[in-house]
Amino acid sequence: KTMREHDENLTEIWMASWSLGLEWNDTCPGYHGIGRFNQIHAWELDQVVEEAERQGIYLCLVLNNHGKCSTAWDEEWAANPYNTANGGFLDNPEKYFSDPRAREYFRRLLRYIVARWGYSRHIMIWKLWNELDLTGTDKNFSFHRRPEVVDWHREMGRLIKAMDPNDHLVGTHFCKDYTHQNLEIIALPEIDVCPVDAYIYTITSHNIVDLMCSTAQFNNPFRKPVVITEFGGSPNAAHADLLAQILHNGLWASTAIPLGGAPMFWWWSLIDEYDLYPEFTAVAAFMRDEDRRGTNMLMRQVELMGPVIKGALHGGICLSDGERGLGWLYCEPQDTRDDLLSSPVSNLTLRLPNMRMGTVDVEFWNTTRGAPVATVTAAVANAALTVTVPAFIRDIAFKLKRSRDDRQPAP
């Protein structure tokens, strides 16, 4: 309910052994081993899906978390009913992807999941795995690149498409960042969307912007939406104030990067405990009348000219087709001193090259309130737009639109 009230509309839900999973060791409540599904959890997932429908929230539904088939990371293999130690028929977790019996049992599970919840328009993505690259028996992040893992995704993606009358998106997810993605899996026609992590290791709040740009550039050639379904500092988090700023920067940067949506913050409890929900309201207000689908909007170079604030990083990104655009500028302190965090940035000039000739309205937005603060009309000269940016603290967003009296069909 609180998400809806602040214009959030996407979340991720795991079908894990400890919550909402259907098939696991019969020593756990509600489970009955391989091939018999936990009806307590199925009923609970019914309630989750129905509540999502009532609140207008879409679900990225994770069918498998990595730990269930891993002895290397977040190990749960010791309790997995497929393990021979528990009366199963697999002597290591990697065989889950190649063993014919294991594949048949997953086909049955998949059929049940699609039959029970595939009716809902609020299932956005069937995510076959979360952090696929953490499955297996070693820590070298290589097992997910083996042919049998690619073939497993080909088969199961094809099966979903044959069974699902409502054409929900199909994807599988990789940990840490885009460098862990398996290109062979992304390229499969059975895979529709590319979910991935975006964790940073040199933890400053502006680094998430560069990583998100690289994530989009890496995935965009496949012409499939990329969705960052985990981000927020490093995998081990950071201090709360820095995480709050990383959330802010990630949300606003996504408006000007060719991603399938805003990135999804892993530390959801921080959002609730610190009441960071208004961050989503502000971004949603900025994007409410915008539709980037079917356009030729690309990331454009942004040049910032003017006074340099000592101890701060200046930067900006813009998504534009030369006629219209969405952008975000920041002046990011490298120091957390209050005087730097609250110092206004003024007399900054924005220059955007490769613009079509004519007159452009530039509407600037306050990113805290999610409201326009000024509109500046400027003429494009020598294929470049140059405009003075209103004073701001830390960051400011903008929209580009052809001036009303200068709109003409594109050549």
Secondary structure, DSSP 8 states (H G I E B T S, - for coil): -HHHHTT--EEEEE-BTTBB--S--TTSTT--STT---HHHHHHHHHHHHHHHHHT-EEEEES-BGGGGBSSSS--GGG-TTBGGGT-SBSSGGGGGT-HHHHHHHHHHHHHHHHHHTT-TTEEEEES-BSGGG-BSSSSS-GGGSHHHHHHHHHHHHHHHHH-TT--EEE--BSSSGGG--HHHHT-TT---EEEEE--SS--TTHHHHHHHHHHHHHGGG-S-EEEEEESSBTTB--HHHHHHHHHHHHHHHTTS--SS---BS-HHHHHHTT-THHHHHHHHHHTT---TTS--EEE--EEES---TTEEEEEEEEE-SSSEEEEEEEEESS--HHHHT--B-SEEEEEES--SEEEEEEEEETTTTEEEEEEEEEEETTEEEEEE--BSSEEEEEEEE-GGG-----
